[in-house]
Amino acid sequence: MTANGWFQILFYLLVILLLTKPIGVFMTRVFNREKTFLDALLRPVEKLVYRLTGVDEHREMRWTEYTIAMLLFSGVSMALLYLIERTQKWLPFNPQKLPNVEPGLAFGTAASFTTNTNWQSYVPETTMSYFTQMAGLAYHNFVSAAVGMVLAIVVIRGIARRETDKLGNFWVDTTRCLLWVLLPFCLVGSMVLVSQGVIQNFKPYATVELLEPQTVQVTNADGKSSTQRVTQQVIAQGPVASQEVIKELGTNGGGFFNANSAHPFENPTPLSNFFELVLIFAIPSGLTYTLGRVTGSERHGWAVWAAMAFLFL
């Protein structure tokens, strides 16, 4: 590797290091229900959510209750995504008139995005409508990341708490994670990506004439090969920036396009590339400092951070 390559890696780690403490302190305040600069704006929304859902925000759960709540939430979310995929043909925001996703693929995708693995065995541009991308996949990019984060917080509480079997409230932790951490970060991050050229629209796909038409070989339905002259290219559109930012921040990996962040509409400039790389490590890095703060041993958190950095290098 060149000296410039090592410099870029070290500079990246330096940026992550500088972000670790402020993000970790902020998340500690959020999950400990301490005062933050967003409270005046978000606290009324949080109270409204609890009032509408009947959640007692002051009641904490044992680990069994927390686990059951998490599994129920994930199961219902998975079923909703499957339903959206199977009915997208009749749902709005489908300018390409894409058909419903076939059952096996819909189930596999729903299970994958629910568990934050985000395995894509399909070409998103030709399979998923804008509605499915937004209301189904992007939604899961948020909630699956939130579930992973609150489970990490529960593990941290389990280490820190000695004289209680209560570990928090799943519904409260998830709500605060979404409202205080993921949504604000993504709102700002999506604006940064749009400024760099990441697209955000609901236009039908564009068709353009090729400057240099190509001759390609295709296989017909009867198995015979033939040549075909290609003179046009279809350029996919869509609400990309809003999904790209949570894809990276939530370490999801399920991209809007088949090429993921190698596609110029997802990642058009060196600055957008660096910004997206920072998003990937921002929350995991911050959680190590949250670990140190909650357990009362910041050295513990920094030790975990150092181990992660060593494995990364």
Buried (B, 14 or more C-beta within 10 A) or exposed (E): EEEEEEEBEEEBBEBBEEBBBEBBBBBBBBBBBEEBEBBEEBBEEBEEBBEEEEBEBEEBBEBEBBBEBBEEBBEEBBEBBBEBBBBBEEBEBBBBEBEBBEEEBBBBBBBBBBBBEBEBEBEBBEBBBBBBBBBBBBBBBBBBBBBBBBBBBBEBBEEEBEEEEBBBBBBBBBBBBBBBBBBBBBEEBBEBBBEBBBBBEEEEEEEEEEEEEEEEEEEEEEEEEEEEEEEEEEEBBBBBBBBBBBBBBBBBBBBBBBBBBEBBBBBBBEEBBBBBBBBBBBBBBBBBBBBBBBBEBBEBBBBBBEEBBEEEE
